[in-house]
Amino acid sequence: MNSPARLAVAGQAPAPDGQLAGLDIAVVTSAEGFVALSNEWTALFERAAEPAQVFQSFVFLDHWARHYLDERTSLSIVTGRKGGRLVMAWPLVRRKQAGADTLAFMGAPVAQFGDLLIDKGLETEDWLRAGWAAVRSLGADLFEARKVRADSAFFRCPIEDRTIAFDHQEAPFADLVRRVGVDGPGKAYSAKERSNQRRHLRRLGERGEIAFHHHDPGSRAAELAVQAVALKREWLSRSSILSPTVSDPRFEAFFRDIAADAQNGSPLRVSVIECDGKPAGIDLSFDCKGHTFGHVLASDPGYEREGVGAVLVHQVFANARQRGNTTFDLLAPADPYKLHHADGSTPVQDIVVPFTARGRLFAELVLRRLKPTMKAAARLLPAQLLRSVASRLQA
């Protein structure tokens, strides 16, 4: 059995409590230590992860760390072993924000759901308590969990009453058995919707030869990922929408590299509609255990009149179904176009747990009030100014 002392290698160190609930608890603080967990992490993921935890897979977080870890952010990954076997992993980062020492899940802003990995069994609830106790013992001012699903492992943690929950949203999902038919949209859609799809296809065909392709990870997928981000940026600029996440060069680099990574089992899948050999619409989605999670849906504005966006959604659904998936998660927020394709939704919210007075002040003033106010104010800015700012962010 590995003891906490033996775990203090390769960037791993014992947590202050050492052993809790029969687990050997340790904290990984270096990139080398995280990489050393690759095989164990993947084994835990394969036997215990739910589909929505694709954003906690090792390959996803490894690419995230390569692009988003910087001098202001450090790893604080809490691990738990039973009999030497990894049975729990809290993928956490630590950073200073406005004077507050914060802990958060790895993956932001590209990960769509924050969570931890934990084995299922009779001891799971005890291990959740032990993991949370270890997180508290790290001495931060607060814990910030963004986009927590109601069906997540973290949602079951025994967290104190002073928890602050805000930004309540819904993550819609589509039943692909109902949404995909033999030769087009399935029985979930009206006759009018199916007719519209055929009309959009005819209009696209009038512009040039139409081809539909699907790409697993590789060099072509990487090229298309870069083009998808470029199209998304162009659409955001035309729509006068500020998105620092998409404008950040790291966003493009992340998708380029994870799209290329065939060797390590990248879950990214790329769908594309081509008109005369040129991409008219591109989708970047993640597959995991029978589910697909749509992330970047981008279309060329030059094909807007032909309804390429609607055509792309149905093609992406068909591709996901062909790969053997039964559910397509459209992610939060529940925008109207997503609800048009939805058969249900999962509640999602941001959760903040202050540990200190400084943490409570930061949570109330910065996270709960200042950030939402700034977002609301940005939406009120003139469209021309927003386009100018967006173009500067992308430069």
Secondary structure, DSSP 8 states (H G I E B T S, - for coil): ---HHHH-STTEEEEEEEEETTEEEEEE-SHHHHHHTHHHHHHHHHHH--GGGGGGSHHHHHHHHHHH--TTEEE-EEEEEETTEEEEEE-EEEEEETTEEEEEETTTTT-SS---EE--STTHHHHHHHHHHHHHTT--SEEEEEEEETTSSGGGS---TT-EEEEEEEEEEEEHHHHB-SSSB-TTS-HHHHHHHHHHHHHHHHHS-EEEEEE-SSHHHHHHHHHHHHHHHHHHHHTT---HHHHSHHHHHHHHHHHH-TTTT--EEEEEEEETTEEEEEEEEEEETTEEEEEEEEE-GGGGGGTHHHHHHHHHHHHHHHTT--EEE--SS--HHHHTT-SEEEEEEEEEEE-SHHHHHHIIIIIIIIHHHHHHHHHTS-HHHHHHHHHHHH-
